[in-house]
Amino acid sequence: MKNFIGLIDTMYEIPLLVPSLKGNELKYVEECINDEWVSTAGSYVRKFEEKISDYTQSKYAVACTNGTSALHISLKLAGVVSEDEVIVPTLTFIAPINAVMYCSAIPIFMDADKFHNIDIEKTIDFITTETFFRSGYTYNKKTKKRVSAIIPVHVWGNASYLDELIRICEERNIVVIEDASESLGTTYTQGNFANKHTGTIGRLGCLSFNGNKIITCGGGGIILTSDEEHAERAVYYTTQAKDDPVRYIHNNVGYNYRLTNIQAALGVAQLESLPSYLNKKKIINDYYRSAINDLEHFSFLESPDYSDNNLWLNILEISDDCRLNVDSLINIFEKNKIQTRPVWTLNHMQKPFKDFQNHRIENAYKIVEKSLCMPSSVNLKTSHIDKIVSVLSE
Ligand SMILES: *Cc1c(COP(=O)(O)O)cnc(C)c1O
């Protein structure tokens, strides 16, 4: 049987990314059901927000239905309005680009660096050569539209190095919204932001708790910020913009984006396991690297050494002289009941976005051609990796 994304996960002996729910998940969810607190009111939502804010050392954390809604509300809080432009990477999951579109704003696409993150040098080149600063705002020379925000994404859990970008964005009044959906647990070890978590550097940061992320609520997201007013407005906008909740007065258009108690209960239990998951991800990554050491045409994507990365997903790199391409490798793995995936199709080439501006995109094309997402679930066994590597060596 096929669904719209290919073979269903249960057909794989080794799926790409599945959650592990063996801690207190059932206990906490059962509690919600026994207490009949299943919806958006309920103690687990507050508890989850507090625990995420403690863990990430973010002053505030506001729970949302998913990472995409967290991005949408963050863009709104950043003051992004219709016809504004927002700088985004071309190599990322579609969610941040869609969130820009929900604001009737316009994405401008940037290239990817060697860690698959937004290319900071080219982004700064774009800001300094292609925009001008007037009356407190940055404008695009070509379109004359205001560039009001940028969304760096910490791709695969690799921290994006933000020191220089933050500096220029502060000078130019461009709000930085980090998409840390894939990078919960990743911290900086060097630079201005040493010891800080990804998602807590920009004015706003977004996390996702979708089923494939390092921890899951089934579905869920969080907005991180150190700004009290942003935190209050985030609650306001995610709960239908209630100015008077008794008389149903709404002075703004709001959204029904609040996380439910059942989802938050799952999240609280998952967060308890995060330290052990991070440890497992390190073991998996180490094992992959050593197992593949002798194979001529393959290597794993390096992680930056200015950060302690969560190693959420392992990316196989195929050498230029290898006679197999991404598609043929996926087929070979599929025949062996191993699920692998190409990286994302570049967003500046997707139908709804292909007419928008992009800047010096080069490296991202090669990444798409030469990279493969490999099974990386926390319950992956070394015997699974041995099987994957033996398929590769054949
Ligand atoms: C998962 C993800 C999101 C958010 O996804 P949701 O499914 O809406 O929680 C956003 N950006 C990136 C890079 C992601 O991987």
The ligand as a Tripos MOL2 file, in Angstrom:
@<TRIPOS>MOLECULE
LIG
   15    15     1     0     0
SMALL
NO_CHARGES

@<TRIPOS>ATOM
      1 C1          9.3750   20.2430   11.4030 C.3       1 LIG1
      2 C2          9.8030   21.5660   10.9750 C.ar      1 LIG1
      3 C3          8.9930   22.7070   11.1420 C.ar      1 LIG1
      4 C4          7.6470   22.7290   11.7860 C.3       1 LIG1
      5 O1          6.8560   21.6710   11.4990 O.3       1 LIG1
      6 P1          5.4720   21.3280   12.2040 P.3       1 LIG1
      7 O2          5.1450   20.0290   11.5820 O.co2     1 LIG1
      8 O3          4.5270   22.4210   11.8240 O.co2     1 LIG1
      9 O4          5.6440   21.2360   13.6810 O.co2     1 LIG1
     10 C5          9.5140   23.9180   10.7430 C.ar      1 LIG1
     11 N1         10.7230   24.0330   10.2050 N.ar      1 LIG1
     12 C6         11.5260   22.9750   10.0490 C.ar      1 LIG1
     13 C7         12.8950   23.1810    9.5030 C.3       1 LIG1
     14 C8         11.0890   21.7000   10.3960 C.ar      1 LIG1
     15 O5         11.8980   20.6440   10.2080 O.3       1 LIG1
@<TRIPOS>BOND
     1     1     2 1
     2     2     3 ar
     3     2    14 ar
     4     3     4 1
     5     3    10 ar
     6     4     5 1
     7     5     6 1
     8     6     7 2
     9     6     8 1
    10     6     9 1
    11    10    11 ar
    12    11    12 ar
    13    12    13 1
    14    12    14 ar
    15    14    15 1
@<TRIPOS>SUBSTRUCTURE
     1 LIG1         1 GROUP 0 **** ****
